[in-house]
Amino acid sequence: MEELPQNSPLSGAVWISYPSSLKHTASGKAYFCFIKSFSWKKGTQQAFLHITADYRYTAWLNGQWIGQGPVRGWPDSYAIDSYDVSDALLEGDNRLAVLLHVLDVSTFQYIFTGQSGFAAKLHAADDEGEYAVMTDESWLCRLHPSFGDNTPRISTQQAFVEHYDARVEPADWLMDCPEGCHRADESAWLQAANSGREPDLRPRDIPLLAEETVYPAKVREKATVKLPRAPWSMDLRHMLIPGNKDANPHTVQGMVVTTVKLERSAMLRFYFQDRTSGLHTRLAVNGVKIEPIDDSGQHWSGLFHYDVLLHAGENFLLFWFDGVTHEFTFQTVAELTDDVAVSPCLPGIEESRFGFFVPGRDEDGRALFEQLKHSSDWQQWQAAAKDSWTAITRDMEHSDNVFLRIRHSLPIEAFEQADCYAHSCCSGNRDSTIIAAPNVGQAVRLVLEFDRMTAGFLEFELYAPAGTVMDIYGFEAYSGDTIVHMDSMHNTMRYICKQGWQRYRSLQHRSFRYLVIQLSEFTGAIRLRSVQCLLRTYPSPRIGHFRCSEEKLNRIFQMSRWTAALCSDDVFVDCPTYEQAYWVGDAYIMSGVQSAMAGMEPLIARSLLLAGESMKRSPIVESQVPSGWENVLSTWSLLWALACTAHVRRTGDMAFAKRIYPMLKRQTLYISENLMDERTGLIASPYWNLLDWASIDAPSGAIVTHVNAWYLQCCREAGELAERIGEWKDAEQYRLIAEAIMDGMNEYLWDDRIGAFADCIGADGRLSDVASEQTQIICYINDAFRQDRRAALLRYVRGEVKDTVACATPFMRFFKLQGLKKAGLASELLSEIRSVWGQMADADSTTCWEDMPGRWSQGYPTRSYCHGWSVAPAYFLPHTIAGIPPSDAWTSPIVISPQPATLDWAEGSIMSPKGELHVSWERTERLFRASVRLPAELDGMLRIPAPAYAVRSISMNGMMASISSVVENGCWQVPIEGGSRVVVEAAIG
């Protein structure tokens, strides 16, 4: 990462965009090519490309991939990426090419501005002067025709599925055209437009992502499949909420109608999904309401279908939806029991197959909506709707729905791999897998298996006839031999081949462990040379380490560390597949883990500051940022505050402390001044009070116990930070708030009837009847209790109370492990890890799951199989079992306290701002032996895990221990000097 000067590295560059003449030919989610040819005298100078964009850029220099960006951020300030491009420059003619991706709607990673464009500057300097090529109106621009712009949303949280038609890609646009050559598409290039925009810019504050090519391990399946009928798929957003660009949930009403004419009666099945993708759709046929049939119990996506008997002749189908949704895609696929032609149409309207109606918000509109739901045929509906309905033209439908195409393809024949060459596409050695053409209406399906979950850009190379359709779908898991489909998202892409050899790198970051490649619409044979993933994560050196005498725990640690790596991007993301969103509470866990595992302090600081900036539009920190969904989740806001103080405590970074403190102060005082209940002096949070996906009683507006416990700890730690930076008056104010919260919790929230904290005080002023395990754990770890109540809370921490709401998610289990560690219950901590994460390891998972088996349906134990909030073992195994304490800039010497529990030996390493710490130990019945290595600036004390009276002798590096060894809390502690490696042996017995 280049050290940028104080003046902007983009000084002199113009923010350019596509000309207004292209706005009428492109959608709001199109891709535009920009090129600049220039001459360069290559010398010894180092050259850098500085670039940023709204929404996204991808840059090449002389056909060489440079990078994609920028990092996510708030629209009032863009980060400048800087690349060393010295090796990509040529003597003489050069071409800088930039692909600008524009987006006309907000996502959970991007906030729509309506001012898409980019600025770039290629700059070099030496003793002879400075050289620069920068954006201005001399650049050429055109719409990139290969990218389909009418595709489904990937998910509620992300943008749109990538469709690419290689047959129409601009010829050699990435490379400079030799002098005298003629471009067939020369007339398509126009002058770029100066947008007149001058956005605030800042240097990128984290390193560029690390990249590594990963190949599949094998071809797991190969089959011929029958393709389903074309899905019915369309985005209704612009008609349901016209002009709206946010990502907030909206209450909508609407209906889609069509007719189907059959030669004879037939049974038709329509498949739908609910929850996070698609509308909650209901169906009536010929005026008769059809009841949905559930397919999945409590599947995350709420799968269901309708079985409909259609009669010969014209049938009228009416789909309606009425409720709150984040996403506005109508999508279904129809299956028939016999081979009857089914084609939707609107009689008398050739250009449209579907009609759409959205009622007015007044009483008349609602009445008409109810009337239309009972229409028995097209003519009746059309007459009643009059001029208030809209014909959905073919160009308003999605060009296709690849997920539904693959999801509902039916295997015809699975055939054995004939020889080792069937796996050639997995090797990267330029051998090829040969794929013969299927029959019409069929496709050849390969399922590629990777050794472990991966995340990044998909790449492939093949020889194929023009027009070959290559549909791709990444998924995360099998249940036995059955694919666990990702019905709440479209983790897909489509590539239509040009003639001959071709290579393509997808521009959409995606994650998967298994990859379906489904090939159709070709004759002859295809040569699939390679498929690979360009793994892209935040640089993650493998410093953090844990290994012990129990192999399952070793697998769990590796699983957790790899999950943390995949969830470390330009921020900490909740999951690299489904959402790719920075959920602030999830990042509380991730920041502690990745500080220890890889020293990711720059990413931690960036993530915390980015979250703090959400208070420009909300009174306290938002739940996920920067996002088009303006949402506050109280616990996440408070975990952000605790993550900030923890970061300062780990690093001693006072510059960060002074930068973040005003944000911490604003949130802390806003809560005290605006959310305080007068009677109790406690916080009544009006926000979403989620803590765990369980039946905790924590409604919005209630005095929620766990929220008050978190706020209590926030006030204490904000006070400590205020003292560090000399804000003594603030520190005293926070102390008084904390004391009042502590007193109020123990007076008003403790329920003597059950000997525990009630989950909340409800709107009626009464204590909740629920005293969940989660509430007691949070009160315990935050010292929110009177000491005479400690034993009662410990029963919940140990899991001894059975008639209550128990911890559900791995996220909540982090805090349970924290409670067990605090109580010194190492054996119970290991049992919890084995019980929860052991199930994942036993299922051959290489990453940690978002959820646990039992909440959803059988065969569907979780939604996300790779989730950052679930990486607790990567934190607690080295910190507890190896005994290495979390970094603390103001504590020296540190106390290294191994807790063997049921293990015979263990070793662990963590990264700290002062350097790497390593501890290994082994024990027998009569000997404890440990090796400790500390960084030069950090002294330590090694605690011998045995009662002091049982230790017969202690030696250090073969010599009797120093007289400075002391007994603390009943155990010997041996001094370890920083910068040394010491072997300590203690004879026991």
N, C-alpha and C positions, 0 to 999 in steps of 0.2 A: 504494500500500500504506500503510495507516494506521499511524502510530506508536502502538503500543498501550501503555497505562499498565502499571506494574508489577503492580498487582492485576488479576486476570483480567477481561477484558471480558465474560465470561459469568457474573460474580458474580451470584448470585440466581436464575439459571436452573436448572431441574431437568432432569436427563437423563431423557427420556421415551421410551417405546416403545409398541408396540401391546398392547392388553389380552390377558390370557391366554385369553380366550374365542375369540380369532381364531387362536390357535396350532393349533387343530384343523382350521381351514378353509384354512390357507395352508401352502404348502411352505416349505422353508428357503431359497428363492431368490425370494421374492415382493417385491412393491412395495406400500407402504402410503401412503395419503394422510393428511396431517395439516393441519388448518386452524385459524386463529385470526382471528376477526373483531374489530375494535376501532375506536374512534373516535379521530381525530387532528385536532388543531388545527394547521394548517400555518402555520408562521411562518418566520422567517429562519434558524432553527437547521439545522445540518447533521446528518443522521441516518445512522446506520450499522447494518447488520445483521451481527452476529457469529454464526457458526454452525460447528458441527463434527458429525461423525457416525461411526458404525460400522454399515454398511460405506460407504455413499455417500448423499449427499443431493442433491436438486435443488430449488432455491428459486425461487418467484415472489412478486411483490408486486403485487396488483391485476392479475393476469394478465400482468405484465411479467416476462420472464425475468431473473433476478438472477444465478444461477450454479450451478455443480455442484462438489462436492468431497467430502471434503477431500483435500489432497495425501497421497500414500502415506506411511506411517510405521509404526513398531513399535507393537504394541498396548498398551504401557505408557504411551504418551503420544500425544495427538491434537493436531493443528494446528488452530488457530482461523482460519477465513477471515473477512475483514472487507470489506464492500461499502458504498460510498456509495450509499444508496437515496433520497436527498433528492428526486430528480426523480420517483420512482415513487409517492411518498405523495400522497394526495388529502385535501382538506379534508373532514372528516366520516368516513363509513364507509370502511373499508379491510379488505383481507383478505391475510394472510400465509399462503401455502400451501407445504408442504414434502412432497416425495415421498421416502420413505425406502426405499432398496433394501437388502434383507438378503440375506445369503449364508451358506450352511451348509457351506462347504468352503473350504479355502485355495487360493490361486492363486499365481502368481509375483509378484503385486503386493500381496497381502492375506493376512494371517494370521488364521484363524478364531478368534473369541473366545467365541462363544455368547452375547454380551451386546449385541445390536444395539440401536440407538437413536440419539438425537441431542439436542443442546442448542442453543438459539438465543436471541438477545436483540436486539431492535430498540431502539436507544438514541439519544437526542438530548439536548442540553443547551444552554441559553441563559441569559441574565441572570435569567430568571424561574424557572428551576429545571431539573430533569431529567425526562425522559419515557422510559418503557421499556415494552416488551411482550416477555415472555419465556416460555419453555416451562414449563408446569406441567400439572396434571391437568385444567385447564379446556379444553385443546385437544381438538378432536374428531378422531377417527381412523376409518379404514375400509380394508379391503383394496381395492386398485385392481384391478378385475376384467378390465381390458383386457390386462394383461400376462400372456402365457402362461408358466406356471412349469414346463412339462415339455418343455424344448427341449434340443438337444444342446449340449455344450461348444463354445465358439468354437475353442479349441485347448487343448492340454495346459496352456499357461501362463495362459490367460485364463478368464473366467467363462462365461456362457451366452448363446446366441443370443437376440436380441430378437424376440419375436412380439407384435404389438399388434392388438387387435380394437377398432376405433373404434366399433363398434355398441353396445358395452356400457360405454363410458367414463362416469364420473360426470358428471352434467349441471352444467356451469359451476362446477366445484369450485374453479377457480383464481380466480374473481371472487366478490365478496360478493353475496349474494342480496338484492335490493331488499326493503324492508320490505313485509310482507304477501304476498310470493310464497310458493308452496308447492313444496317439493322432493319429487319423486316417489320419491327414494331416501333420504328423511330417516331412515328407520328403520335404514339401514345404518351410520349414524355413531354411534360409541361414544366414551366418554370415554377419553382417552389414559391410559396407565399410568405412574406414577412407578417407574422401574426400580430405584431405590435405588442406582444406580451413581454413583460420584464419581471418574471417571478423571482422570489427570494431563493438564493442558492446557498448550499452549505457543502463542505467536503464530506465525502463518505467517511463514516466514523467506525467502520469495521473492515477487516481484510476482505479481499475477494474470496468467493467460495472456492473450496478445493474441489478438484474434478478428478475422477478415476473411472476408467472403462471397466465395466463388469459384464461378463458373458453368462448366458444360462448354463446350468449344470447339465441339462438333458432335455430331450423331447419327452414329456411325460405321457401325452396322449396324441394319437393321430386318428382321425376319423373323417368319414364323409357324412355331411349333414344335409337335411332338407331345409331350405330357407323358408321362413314363415311368410305369410302375406304381409304386404307393406304396412307398417304401423301407421296409425292415425296420430299425428303429432304436430303440435303448434304452440307457439308462445302467445298467450292472451294478455300479457301484461299491459301493452299499449292501449288495449281496449278496456281492460278492467280498471286501471288506474292511469289514465292518459296524462302524459307530461311528468309523471313522477319518476324520479331517478334514484331514490334511496333504496336501502336494503332492509327497511323496517317491515314488520308484519302489518298486513292490512286486512280489514274486513271487506270481503267481496261477495257479490252475487252475480250470477250469470248462467247462461246455458248455451250449449252447442247442440245443433240439430242437424240431422241428415236423413236420407232415406236409403233403403237397400231393397233392390228388386231381385227376387229369386224365381227361378224356373219351377222349383218345387220346395216344399217345406224342409227346413233343416235346423239343427241345433247349433247355436253359435255361442261361443264363450269369449267374453271380454275380460282381459286382465288389467288391473289397476293397482296403483300404490298410493299411499297417503303420507302423512307425517312430513318428511323433509323434502320431498320432491314430487311435484304434481299436485293437483287440486283434489280436494275431498269430493269425489265425483259420485253422483247418484244417477240412476237410469230408469227411464220409463220407455216401454215399447208399445206402440199403438194405443197409448193412453193408459197402460197398465204399469204400475210401479213394480219394479223388480227388486227383490231383496238380495243384498250382497252376501256372498259366501266367503267366510274368512279362510285364508290359505296358510296362515302362519302363527296363529295364536298371538303372542306379543312380539312379533318381529318388529324391529325398529321401523321399518318402512311401511308397516301396516298393509301387507299384501292382501288383496281380496279379488274376487272375480264375480261375474254375473253369467249365469247360464240362461240363455234366451231361446225359445222356440219361435222361429220366424216362419210365417206362412208363405205359400206361393203368392207371387205378386209383390206389390209395394208395401214395405214396412216402414213405419215412422219411428226413428230413434231420437230420444230427447235425453241429453246428459245435462245435469245441473249441479251447481255447487253454491254453497251458502255458508260462509264461515271465515275464520281468520287463517291467513296463509302468508308464508314468506316468499313463496315461489308460485309461478303462474302458468306452468306448462300443463296443457292438456295432452295426455299421451296414453295410448292403449294399443293393444294388438289383439286381433280377432282370430280365433281358431275354430274350425269346423270339424265335425265328426266325419263328414264325407266331403268329397271334392265338388263343391258347388261354387260357382263364380260369385264373388261378393265385391261389389264396387259401390262406395258411397256416392250419392249425387243429390243435387237439388233439382227437381223437375223443372224444366224450362229455363235453367240458368247454367249454361255450358261452362262458363269460366270458374264456377265455384262448386265445391262438393259439400260445403258445410255452411250453415248459417249461425249467427251469433247474436245473442240478445243480452244486454245488461240493463237492469231496471233503473229508473230514476230513484233518488233517495227519499222522495216524498211518499205519502200514503198511496197515491194513485199508482206510482211505480211498483210498490210492493204488492198491491192488489193485482196488477197486470202480471207480475212474475208468478204469483200463485195460480192465476187463471191459465197461463200458458203451460204450466207444469202438467195440466190435465188434458192437453190437446191430444186427440186420438189420431190425427193424420196431418200431413204437411199442409194441406190446403186450409184446414181449420186454424192451425198455428199461424200461418202466414197472414190470414185474414185478421186474426186477433192482434197480432204484433204490429200490423199496418206498416208504417214507415220507420218504426223504432228499432229495427233489426239491421244487421250488417252481413253482407255476403263475404265469406272468407275466401279470397281468391287463392289459386294454387301457389302463387309466390309468397303468400302469407303462411303457408304450411311449411314445416321443416323439410329440407331437401331429403332427409332420411333420419332415422333414429337408430343408430348403430347398436346401442345397448339392447333395445328391444329385438333387433334383428338377431343378435347373438344369443340373447337370453332365451329366445323361443325357437331357435333352430333345433331340429330334432335329429339325433344321431341315426343314421341308416346302417352304417357299417363301420366298425372299428377294426383296424387290421394291424397285425403284428409288424414290428419294425423288421424289415427284411435283412438289414445288415447295419454295420456301424455307421455307414454313410448317411443314414437317416438323421443322425445327430450332428452332421457336419456344420449346420448353421450355428451351432453352439460354440465352435472352437476358436473362431477368429483367425483361422489359418488359410483362408481364401478357398477352402473346399466348399462345396454347395450341397444342400439338400434338394433333390429333384422331386418336383410335385407335378403329377399328371393331372390334366383337366378333368373335372367332374362332369356329370350330365347337366343339362339345362335345369335351372331351379335348385341346384345343389351347390355346395361349397366344400372345400377341403379345410378341415380344422386341425391346427397344431396347437397343443398347449405346452408352452415352454416353462420349465421350472428353474428358478434361481436358487442358489444355496441358501440364501436368506433374503429377507425383505430388502428392497432397494428403493432409491428415490432419485429422480433426475430427469434427464432428457433421453427419450427413446431414440435409437438409431437403427437403421437397417440398410442392407444392400441386396439387390436382387436383379435378375434378368427376367423380363416379363413382356408379354405382348401389350400393346397400347390398349387401354380400357380395362385392364385387370383391376378388380376391386379388392383391396386389401383392408379388411376391417380388423381392428385391434382393440383388445379389451384386457385391462389389467385387473386382477383381483388378488385377495390377500390370503385365502385359506381354502382348504378342502375339509369336509366332514366325511371321514372315510374316503370313498372314491367319488363323492359328490361335491361339485363346486359350491362354495358358499357365495351366492351372488350378492353383489353390492347394489341392491335395488334402490337405495336412496341417492345414488349418484351415477353419472355417466363417465366412468373412467375409461373412455374410449377415444378412438380417432379413426378416420378413414383416409386412405391414400389410394388415389386412382393413378395407375401406372402409365407412363409414356412408353414408347417402344425402346427395348434394349436394356443395357445395364444402367442402373440408377442407384443413387445413394441419397438418403434423406435423414435429417435430424429433426425430430419434432421440437416445436418451440414451446410446448406446454410441459411444465414441471409436473410429474406424476409419480406415484409410488405404487408398488405392487411386489408380490413374490412370484406370482404366476401370470403368464401372458398368453391370451388366446390370440392366434392369428388365423383369420378366416378368409380364404381366397376363393373368389368366384368371378364369373363373367370373363373367362379366358379359354382359349383352345391351345392344344399342344402341351407344352410343359413350362414350368417356372423353375428357375435355378435360384434358390434362396441361399445367398452366400453367408450372410451374417445378420444376427440380431443382437443388440447389446444395449446397455443402459449407461449413459454418462452420469455416474453418480455425482451429485452436487450437494455438498453440505458445508456448514461452517468448518474451517480447519480444526480438526479434532485429533491432536496427537494422543497416542494411547499411553498417557501417563498414569491416570487412575487405574488401579489394579486390585484384584482380590482373588485369592485362591485358597482352598482349604481342603481338609481331609474328606469332605463330603461332596461327591461329584455333582449331585443335583443342585447344590448351592452354587457351585462354580458355573453351571449352565444358566442358572437364574441371574447371576451377576452379569455374565456376558450378554444375555438377553436384554437386561436393563440398560447396560452401557450402550449397546447398539441402538436401542430405541431412542435414547437420549441424543445420540449422534444424528439419527435421521430426523429428529424433531428440532435440530439446531440449524436454522436457515439464516435469513437476514434478520429474523427475530426468533424467539422460541415459539414454534407452532404447536398446536395441540396434537395434530396428526398430519403426516405428510401426504395422506391420501384424501380423506373425505373433505376436510375443511381448509387445511393449510392456514388457519387463523391464529392470531396471537391472542389467546385467552389469558388474561392477566393472572388469574388464580393458578392456572396450570403452570405458568412460568415461575411461580414461587418455588415449586418443587424443582423445576428444571434448573433454575439459577443456582441453587445449592448443590445440585448434583454436578453440573457442568463446570462450576468453579473448581470442585475437587477433582473431577475426572480429567479436565483438559485446560484449566486456567482460562476460561472464557470470559474474563472480566470485561473486555470491550463490548461483547454482545450483551452481557448482563446490564451494563450501564446504558447502552443504547435502548434496550427494551424498556427499562424502567423510565427513562426520560421520555420515550415515545408515549408510554401510557400516561405519564403526568401531563403531557400536552393535551390530553382529552378534556382537561378541565377548562379549556378555552370555550367549550360548548356545553359542558355538564358541570354540576356543582361539585361532584366528587368523581374520582377516576372511573372510567367506563370499563365494562367487562371484557371487551375485545376491541383492539385498536390496530391501526386506523381503519375504521369500518363505516359502511353506509348504514349499519344498524346502530342507532343511538340507544344504548342499553346500559343500565347500571345494575350490577350484581353486588350487593353490599359486602359479602365475604371476600369477593375478588378485590374490591377496592381496598379493603383493610389488609389483605395479604400483600397487595402491592406496597403498602406502607411498610410492612414488616420486611419485605424483600429489600426495600431501600435501606433501612437501617442495618440489615444483615450484611449488605454489600459494603457499607461503610465500615462496619465492624471487622469484616474479613480483610479489607484492603487498606484501611486507614487513609483512603483517598479523600482528602479534605476539599479538594476542588470540586469533586462530585457532590460531596456533602453540602457545600454552599450553593451549588446549582440546584439540587433537588429539594433543599430545605423549604424554600417558599411554597413549593407545591404541597409538601407534607403539612406545613402549617395551615395552608388554606383548607385542605380536606379535613384536618383534625378539628379546626375551629368551626368549620361549617356544620359538621355533625353535632358538635356540642351546642351551637347557637340556634340550630334550626330543627333538630330532630329529637330534642330532649323532651321526655314526658314530664310534665310538671309535678304530678303526684309522686312518682317513684324516683325521679332524677335519672332514669335510664333512657336508653336510646330506643325509639320506636321507628324502625326503618320502613320507609314507604316503598322500598325497592324489592327486587327479586332476592329472596333470602336463601337461595340454594346452598347447601353444604354437601349433600350426598344424594344420589338417586335412590332415595328411600323415603319412608313415610314419616319423616320428621315433621313435627307440627311447627311450621315457621312461615305463616302467611304474611304477605305484604301488609304493612301497617301495624303489625303486632310488635310487642316488646319481646324480641327474640333473644333467647339466652346466649346462644353461640355468637351472635353478632355483638352483644355487649361484652362477652369475654374477649373476642378479638379486639374490640375497640379499647378495652382496658389495657391490653398489652401494647397496642399502638401508642397510647398516651404515655405509657412508661418509657417506651423506646424512643419516642419523639422527644421526651424530656432529656434522656441521656444524650441524644444527638445535639439538642439545643445547647446543653452544657458544653459539649465538645467545641462548638463554634462560637461560644461566648454569648449566647442568647439566654441570659440567666432569668430574665423576667418571664419569657415564654416557658422555660423549663419548669418554673414554679407553677404556672398556670396549668400545664399538662399534669403535674403531680397532683394538684387539687382535683382535677377532673377524674383522674384515675382513682383516687381515694373515694370519691363520691360514687363512682360506678361500682367499685368493690363493695362498698357498704350496701348500696341499693340491690345488687345481685343477691347478696346473702340474706337481706331482709325480705325482699319481695319475690324472688324467683326460686328460693329453696322450698321444697315441699316436704314437710315433716312427716306426712302420711306415708310416703314411700322412701324417705331418706335419700333424696336426690334432687337435683335441679330439674324443675319442669322445663319443657321445651320453650315455652313462651307465656306471656300474659296476653290473652286474646283481646279483641275489640270490646268484649263485654266486661273487661276488667278482671276476669277469673283466670286462675292458673290452669294451664293445659293439663289434661289427664295423661299426656305422654311425657315420659322422662327417658329419652332415647339414649342409647349407648354413645352416639355421636356427641350429644350435648355434654355428657359427663366428661368425655375425653377432652373436648376443647376447653372446658373449665379447668380440668386437671393440668394440662400442659401449659396453660396461661396463668396458673396460680391465682385463680379467681375464687378461691374457696377459703373458708376459715379452717384452721389446722385440725380442729376436732372433726371435720368432715372428710378428711383425706382418705381414711380407710374405706368409707362408703363409696367414694369415687373410684378407688382402686379396684373394687369388685367389678365395675363396668370396664375399666381398662383391661383387666384380665379376661373379660368375657364371661364372668361367672353368673351374671344376671341374664336369665334366658327369656323371661317374659317381657321383653322390650324390643324396640326397634334396633336391629343390629347393623353394624357397618356393612355397606353394600359394595362400594366401588374400590378399586385399588387406590384411587385418590384419597379417600377417607382413611384407608389403611395406612397411608403415610403418617397421619397424625396418631393413629393407634400405635404404630411402631415407635413414634416419638414418645408417647406415654410410657410404653414398656421400657424403652431405653432410660427415660428419666427415673423410673422406679427401680432400675437395676435388674430387670427381669430378662436377662439375655437368652435364657433357654426358651421362655415364652415368645420372645421376639423371633427366634429362629423357627419355632413351630408355626407362627403366623406366616412367615415367609414361605415355608414349605407348603402350607395349606393353600395359600392364595396363588402365589406365583408358580408353585409346583405343578398345578393343573395346566398352566400354559406350557411349561417345559415338557410335561408328559404328552401334550398334544403336538409335539414337534414344532412348536412356535419358536421363531427366532427373535421375536419382539414381544413387548408387554401389551396386554389387551386393555381396552378402555373400560370394559365391564367384566362381570363374572358370570359363569354359568348359573342358570336358575332364574335370572330376571326376565329373559326372553324365552323363546320357544326352544324345544329340543333341537340340537343340530345348529343352533344359532346362539352361541354363548356370549357374543359381544357384537357391537357394531364395528368399531375400529380395532384391528389387530395390532396396531402400532400407535401407542398413545403416550404423549409426554407426561401426563399426570400420573402415570403408573410406574415410574422408574425408581420407586423408593428403595429397592434392594441395593441399587448402585450407590446409594447414600449410606444406608445403615450397616451394610456388611463391613466396609473398611473402617467406618467411624466407630462401630460398636465392637465387632468381633476382633478386628485387628487392633482396635483401641486408639486409632489416630483421631485426635479431636478436630473439630472444624477450625478453620483458620480464624485467628483473632489478633488483629494488629496491635492490641493493647495488653495482651496477656503474655507474659514470659516470666518464668519458664512455663511451657505447656505441660500438661499431665497426660502421658500415654498410658492408657488403661485397658489392656487386652481383657476380653471377657470370653474365655474358652467355651463356656456352656457345655455342649455335648461333643465338642470337636477335639481332635488330637493335635492338630496343627493348623496354622493359617498364616497368610502373608498378605499385606496390602500396601498400596501406595496412593498418595493423593498429591495434587498440586496445590501450592499455596503461593500467595504473592511474593513470599521470600524464597521459594524454591520447592523442590520435591522432598516429601517425607516418605520414608519407607520403614515398615515394621514387619518382621516375621517372628513367629514363635512356634514352639512345639513343647509338648509336655508328656511326661510319663507319670507313673504313680509317685515317683520320688524326685523328679527333676522338672523344673521349668526353665526353658532356654529361649532367649529372645535376642534378635539382632535389630538394632535401631540405627537409622541414618537420618540425620537432620541437616537442613541447610545452614550455612555459616552464621546467619544472623539470628538463629533461633535455638535457644537452649530448652531442655526438657527434663522431665522427671518420669522415669518408668515405674509404674505401679505393678508390683508383683501380685498376681491374682491368687493369693493364698493368705490365710490369717498369719499375722506377724509371728505369733507364737509357734506356728508350724514350720517356719523357715529356719533351717539349721545353719546355713551359710549362704553368702552371696559373693560371686566373683564377677569382675569386669575385665574382659579380654584376658582371662586366665589368671588375674590377680585379685586378691581380696578387695571387696568394694570399699570405696572411700568412706571415711567417717561422716561425711556429709549426707549419707543415706539416712532417711528419717522414717518414722512411722506416722502415717496420717490415716485417720478413720480405720484403724485396725490393720493396715497393710503397709509393708515396706515400700518406700519410693526411693529410686536410685537416680542420681543426677546424670544427665547426658549432655555433654557439651556440644553446642552448635558447630556444624562443619565436620563432625566426626562420625565414624561408624563404630558402634560399640556392641559387643556381644556380652550379654548378661546371663549368668547361670545362677539359679537358686535351688539349693538342695532342700527338699521337702520331707518332713516326717520326723 
